[in-house]
């Protein structure tokens, strides 16, 4: 009998755990094998959850973009042998804008039961708080890195949003937030709505939706190095 792969959402910053449901905490407490991007981050999170299992008795498999395919398959050997395994994201939900998706794919291929658990998702929290269309939306990840590519992406997403009445959700590497905002204010139409959602679930949470015209008259928050979700419609 195979074990299960539990998808354990982690807190969105500073190891605050008030957004983690009790059942998710209880499942995490029952596990001693974890797959995570960084073992150090995983240990901090589990410590915040007050895990009863000693770290010396835990096994951590580190997952990143450079992890070879043959090593990835080894990560699920414990589950194939009957042990339950936890998959942790650096922040938020495993498999959503997260490399853990490949582990979930492998689990399905191997017939291992996948159990997604409830917890915070910055993408959905931002959509909930934006006041934009929650019936039709798309998360498109990162825009182009170069300014020209980024501007083209913004114009394309704005046109798509207008044509399909579809909320467009995207993110940026935190140190480029300022450049992205400047490009949005210069590129997008004055009536296009922009929601900026930063540090969700944290004490300094910020979420506001305004038209581009209104944003141009507003003092922008300092979002340098702050995890932020952007939405337009």
PyMOL commands that set and color helices and strands:
alter all, ss='L'
color gray80, all
select helices_A, chain A and resi 22-29+39-48+55-57+69-75+77-80+101-109+122-130+147-164+174-187+212-216
alter helices_A, ss='H'
color red, helices_A
select strands_A, chain A and resi 4-8+33-36+59-62+85-88+113-116+137-142+167-171+193-198+206-211+228-232
alter strands_A, ss='S'
color yellow, strands_A
deselect
rebuild
show_as cartoon
